[in-house]
């Protein structure tokens, strides 16, 4: 994998990630395809309407169903899904951690399947094996995620495990990978405690094995209930601690405002289920703010969702039609709403990249907020 920052505007960065399958311009938003599909859409929708260069899939879910070995037999994620561009897979640690009866030890995470209650155990090496089978282009290390707020002792233990697991993951990755196709990112932890964030970032960036280090770095453990300003302050402090020449990925974030604010603070990569989840629940994103399409006032709305949007949905359908589909619980609504929301996010990133290239990101940021009426 290659990454180059081509233009900086303040802390905001325009760059390009090159995998063997994609040329990914950053800042980039990665649509989430948890179970090897973006809910409500198929690969044709991606190829013809959205055209993302990279999407995210979930290691925990694909390990349990259909199982990573089946995916591997079907040609990995790319052959299985017929999506030819890049995949990023998370380690599954967040999902395992989120289960009520999960137990974290120094060697890994024990958890019960949410499907049938069977017991499983993730170690740093095992999640690399799973992601190897999935054949993703970017893999994430297993990290020790904690809920916030947390006691300092628990945060300290989390950082110690995260660093040790990251080192074990890199070592195992270098020993087992067959080629240069797959790349590995580490994850910085530390809650909203800046001293712990510095410790985690310093330890991870210093890891090197046989002249090799991580291909990129993520900031994890945020957008888990802390105030937005605390997240922004943590990112603003942490991002400069990471190597300038490698991608910076803020995991699981977030709203359009979150993307703008964290790009302003130096982040290159994002993912979040919000565009598709909110679409299914009736909330659509527009240049002027969020719109609840289920509201009765849209029953006779002849305009598209966003008159300034050129997505497939806005070019072909009215607010009244989407309001009707939502109220009638028609499956078609999910597709049209998801296409619109994901197009909004991907187009927002395109506009941001253009603004950074022109040295006008601060002006774009101000205009972004000035347009929002609700």
Secondary structure, DSSP 8 states (H G I E B T S, - for coil): -EEEEEEEETTEEEEEEE-SS-EEEESEEEEE-TTSS-TT--HHHIIIII--SEEEE-HHHHHHTT-HHHHHHTTHHHHHHT--SEEEE--SHHHHHHSTT-EEETTEEEEE-TTT--EEEE-HHHHHHHHHHHT-SEEE-------SS--HHHHHHHHHHHHHHHHHHHHHHHHH--SSS-EEEEEE--TT-HHHHHHHHHHHHT--BTTB--SEEEE-S-SSSS-HHHHHHHHHHHHTTS-TTSEEEETTB--HHHHHHHHHTT--EEE-SHHHHHHHTTEEEETTEEEETTSGGGTT--S-S-TT--SHHHHH--HHHHHHHHHTT-HHHHHHHHHHHHHHHHHHHHHHHHHHHTT-HHHHHHHHHHT---
